[in-house]
Amino acid sequence: MLLPTDLWVSALIRRAEQAGAFAYVLKKGDARAGAVILKITHLREGETYILRQVSAGDEVKWIKPITSHDSEVIESYIERERRFDADLWVVELEDTEGRHFLTESIQLL
């Protein structure tokens, strides 16, 4: 990521809020180089999913690491990742349309 993580997260939250969504940091990680998990809730559908940031050299990609929409499975995944990587950020987005507000591409596993 070219920007420090804290600045990138602030910009994402601002982008989401300007579009009428709710966005907030659940867990802060390393301000300069922490990876990010987005927890996205589609308010109309009542479904939640997550996207995980991964780095491949200088390139940053986003993946959907699990397909489950079950809140217990999602929380378990997030906690497991946080135990593995204490620098990890967790950002929650709540939107009536379920948008993620990313400009980067997303790969489905």
N, C-alpha and C positions, 0 to 999 in steps of 0.2 A: 504494500500500500504506500503510495507516495505521500499521503498526508499522515500526520500523527493520528492515532486511533481516536483520541478524545475529540479532535477537531472534526474528523469524518463522522463520528456518531452525532455530534451537535448539528452538523449540516443535514444528516438524514432525518433527525427529529424535527428540525425546522421545516424541511421539505414536506414531511408527513403532516405536520400541524397546519401548514399553509393550505394543504389540500383538504383539511377538515377531519383528519384522523387524530387519534390520540397516540402519543409515543412517549416512552419513558425508559430510563435505564433501570433494569432489575439488579444487575451486578456489574460493578466497575472492574476492569482489568488494568493492564499496563497502559498508561496514557500514551505512550509513544508507539508501541508495537504489538499490542494485544490483538488477537483474532476476535471475531464477532460472531455470535449466534443471534439470529433474529427469530423471535417468537411472534408469529402473525396470527391474529384472530380476525376471521371474517364474521363480523357481527350479525349480518342478516342470515347467514347459513349456520351460525353457531359452531363453526369448525375452526380448529387451530392447527397450524403446521409450523415447521421450523425450517430455516435456511442456515447453512453453515458456511462461513468464509474459509477458503483454503487457498494456499499460495503455491504456485508452480513457478519457481524462479522469481522473475520480476512481475509475473502476471498474477492477478488476483481473480479467483473464480468463486462462484457461489454454487453450492450443491444442496439438494434436499436429501439429508442423510437417512431419514426414516420416512416411511409412507403413512404411518399411523397418525390418526387425528385424536387418539385417546390422550387425555390430559396426563394421566399417570405415566404412560409410556414416554411422553414428551418431557415431563419433569425428571423422570429417571435418566433419560439421555442427557439432559442439560447438567444434572448433578454429577453424572459420571464424567462428562467432559470437563467440568470445573475442577473435579478432583485431579484429573490428569493435567490440566493446564490452568494454573492459578491466575495467569495473565488474561484469561478469556473474559470478554464483555458479553453480557446478555441484554438485548434491547427488545422490549415488547412494543408491538404496533397493533392497534385496534382500529379497524376500518370497516365501514359498512359494505365496502366492495372487496375486502380482503387483499388490498394492494400491498406490495412490499416496498415500493418507492426506491428500488435500486436502479441504477443506470447500467450496471454490469450484467452480463449474461448469466443465466442459471442453467446448470446441468442437472438433469434428473438421473439418479442412479438406478 
